[in-house]
Amino acid sequence: MIDLTPLAQRLKGSPLGSWADSLQAQLDAKLAVGHGDLPRWRTALEALPALNASQVELQQRFALDGACSEPARNALRQALLGLSPWRKGPFELFGVQIDTEWRSDWKWQRVAAHLDLQGKRVLDVGCGNGYYLWRMLGAGAREVIGIDPNWLFFCQFLAMRHYLSQLPAWHLPLALEELPAKLQGFDTVFSMGVLYHRRSPIDHLLELKDCLLRGGELVLETLVVEGDEQQVLVPEDRYAQMRNVWFLPSVPALERWLRRAGFVDVRCVDVSVTSVEEQRSTEWMRFQSLPDFLDPSDPNRTVEGLPAPRRAVLIAKKP
């Protein structure tokens, strides 16, 4: 489904060179095992019409444009709907608007204002469908690699790459644990919306640090609660109907975790409460979403009676 030779060539001679040489075999082995829905998603990808993106906008938003007949636009829309549900976005392709569950462009605006990605080699851990990978390129990154083991997200990325094959962005259907230890090859590593799914958050921070070059920068975005350095919420069962949420620290507690993991220059650059305008059901994601996960009589609480989602962005350096 994807040829990683160009990636191996770009990384040749870098600290990531030997890893890149092994990636094609690793990807092919995973594809051989596959997923039960992969044939259906491949059919959707094969139905994408041949269009030329003569206008590419990645800096202000994700938008592709170019000559496109109405029948081709209808075919494009149906093929993309075949890859639903779409969680992260939005995307605009030749007049087709993918209104995703998340307004990820809002989060990117909050994050990007504090970053300098010009010429950087970037890793995005838990990259979802790769929306942020494209925005990172728009912000000047030299090359971007995302990892996420979800096969649907991988196929959604391939749908975008179908029209942007020459750009240095790659999505690998891998978990962080499937990367070699101590890669130490990236200028910037992102972990957005991942930490609270980890049973051992400090180990996650250490693994992220091992992916960075010395002097590299971590961008961490996660759910938080209000409180002092000792405040950490551990849900009894679910949080906003999610079962796999383990630790929601306060910002001061998270800053301490980062320092304990060996990071320096730790700073929080944004805290925001997630609104029902930022996360909601749409035609492209018809399942329940944030409005269904909040207490209908008190939007400041989840249906479990816990504090409503609040997210923070922290930046830290590897010494």
N, C-alpha and C positions, 0 to 999 in steps of 0.2 A: 504493500500500500504506500510505502514511502522509501525512497532511496537516500540513505544517510551518507553516501560518499561525499557530497559537498561539505557536510558538517565535518567529517574526518579530515578533509583537505584544509578547511579553515583552521582547525585546531592542531594541525600537524606542527610539531616543534614547540608547542605550548605545554604547560603542566597537565593539560587535559588530553594530550595527544594519544597516549596509550589507551586511555578509557574510550576515546572516540573510535579508535580502531576496532574495539570489541562490540560496539553498540549495534551494528547491523545484525550480527549473529544473535545478540540478546533479544532484539526486537523480533526477528524472524521466529525465534523459539517461542516467544510469548504469543505471536500471531498463530502459530501452529496449535496452541491450546485454545486461544480465542475466547469468544463469548457467544452465547446462544443467539443474540440479536445482531451479531456482526454481519451475517449475510444480508439482513434487511437494511442495515445502515450502509453497507457497501452498495446496495442497489440504489439507494438515495444519492450517494456520491456519484455513481455512474450516470445518473439522470441529470446531473448539473449541465446546463448548456454551455457550449464553447463561446465565451464572451471575452472581449479584451478590455481590461480596466485601463482606459486612457487617462483617467483622473483618479489619483489615490490620495486620500486625506487620512492621515493617522495622528497628526499633531493635536488638532482640536476635537476630533471625533474619529470614529471608524466609518469611512464612506468610500465606496468604489462607484465609479460612474463610467459610462461609455455607451457606444451604440448598442441598443437592445430593442428588439421588436416586441410587440405585445405578447405574441405566442411564446417567445423565449422568456419573457418576464414571468409569465404564468407557469412555465415549466420550472423556472428557477424557484419560484415561491413554493410550488408543490414539493420539489426535491428537498428544500430546506425545512419545510414542515414535517417531512419524513424523518428528520433528525430531532424532533421535539422529544422532551421538553428542553427549551433553551433557558438556562439559568443566568448566565453572565452576558452582558452586552451594554447597550444596543449595537446592532450592526445595520448598515445601510448598503445594499448591493443592487446597483442598476435599477433603482426605484423601488426595491423591495425593502420594507422596514421590518426588521426583526425586533419586536418589542419584548425584550427579555424580562424575566422575573425581577432581576436586580438592575437598577440604574447604576451599573458599575462605573459609568463615566463620572458620576458624582463622587464616588470614592476616589477615583483616579485624580480628580481635581484637588481633593484634600491632601493626597499623598504627593503628587508630582511637584507641588509648589515648594517642597522642601528637599528636592533631589537634583543632582547633576549627573545625568546618565551619559553625557557626551563621550563617545568613544569607549564606553564600558562594556565588558563582557558580563552578562547578567544570567542568573539562574532564578527561576520562579518555581518555588516548591508548592505543590498543590495548585497548579495553574488553572484548573478548570478547563474551559474550552479554549483558553489562550487569548482571551480578549486583552488582557493586560500586556501580553507579549507584543502585540501589534502597537499598543500605545507606547510601550518602552522604546520600540524602534522609532516611533514618531518623536520621542523625546531625545533621540540622538544616540541610542545604544548601538555599539558596534555589531553585536550579535546577541541573540536571546535564546535561551533554552528553557523550556518548561517541562516539569514532570508532574504527572497525575495518572494514577492507575485506572481511571474510569474510561472505559472504551467509548462510550457515547461522546464524552468530551473530546477524546482523541479524534473521532470522526467529524465532530463539529469544527475542530481546528483544520482538519484536512479540507473541509468545504471552503474555508477562507483561503487556505494555501493554494487551492485549485486556481485561484485568480491572482495569487501573489507568490508564485513559485520561485521567483528570483530573489526574494528578500531573505535575509539571514535570520529566520525564525524557525525553531524546531520544537515540536511537542513530542515527548517520549512517554509512553504509557507505563511508567515506572513509579514505584514508591521510593521515598527517600532512602529506605533501608536497602534498596537494590543498587544504590550507588556505591562505588568503592569507598572505603574509609579514607579520610584525610585527603580528599581531592585537591584542596587548596589551589583552586584555579580560577575563581571568579572574583571580579571587582565588587560586584553587588549581588546580594542574595535577598530575595523576597520570600516572606512567609506570611500570607494574608488569608485569614480565616481558617487556620490550621491548628494553632496551638491548643485551643480548647477541646479539640478532638483527640489530643494525645494523653494517654494515661500517665506518661512521665514527661512533663513539660520541660524540665531541666535537661533531660537527655536530648529532647528535640533542639533546644538552644545550642547544646554542644555539637550536635550533628550539623546544624546550620553553620556554626563557626568553622567546622572542619572543611566546609566547602569554599571558604573565603581565602583569598590571598592575605598576607599580612598587610594591614592598613585598609582592608576591604570593609564594606559597609553592609550591615544588616538592616533591612526594612521589615519591621514586624507589625502586623495589624491583627488584632484579636478582640474578642469580647472581654469587657472588664466590668467591675462594679465599683461603686464609690467606697472610700474607706482609707485607712492608714496602711502602713507597711505590713501589718499583720492580717489584713483583711483578705480572705480568699473564700469565694463561694464554691461549694462542692454540692451540686444538685443531688437530691436523694434518688431521683429516678430520671425524669425527663426535664429538659429545659427548653421552653418554647416548642414543645412537642418533639424535640430531638433527643434521642436516647444516648448518643455518643458524645455527650458534653461532660467533661470531667472537672476542669478547674477554670474558674473565672476570678482572676486576681484583681485587686485594685491596681491603679497605675503605680503608686509607690512600691507595692509588693512586686510588680512586674519589673520595675527598674532594679530592684534588689536581685531578683532572679537573674537578670542579664549580667549584673556585676559579678554575681557568684559564678556564672558561667564563663567569666573571663573577659567580658566586653568592657570597653571604656567609652567615654564621651556619650553616655546614655542620655537620651532626651526624648521627652514626649512632645510631639509636634501637633497632635490633633486628638480631640475627644468629641464624639458626636453620638447622639441618640438616633437609632435607626427609625426612620419614619415609614408609615404605610404607603407613602408615595415613592420611597426608594426601593421597597421590596413588596411585591404584590403579584397576584395571578394576572395572566394576560392570555391572549389567544395562543401565544407561543409557549406558555407554561400554565396549563389548566388545573394543576393540582392546588392544594391548599398552600397559603403563603402567610406572611406576617399578620395580616388582619385577623386570620383565624387562630393565631397563636397568642393573641393578647386577650386579657380579661375584658369582655365587652362593657363592663361597668367601670373599669379603671385601666385606661391604656398605658399607665405607668407600671403595670404588672403583667406578667405572663399569665396564661391560663392556669399555671401551677402555683400562682401567687408569688412568684419571684420577680426581682427587678427586671423591667423591660430591657431589651437589648441595647447596650451602650458599647461603642467600639472605640478603641484607641489606636493610634499609630505611633510607634516608637522607632527611633533610629539609633544605632549603636555601631561602634567600630571594633574590629579585631586588632589588637595591638601588634 
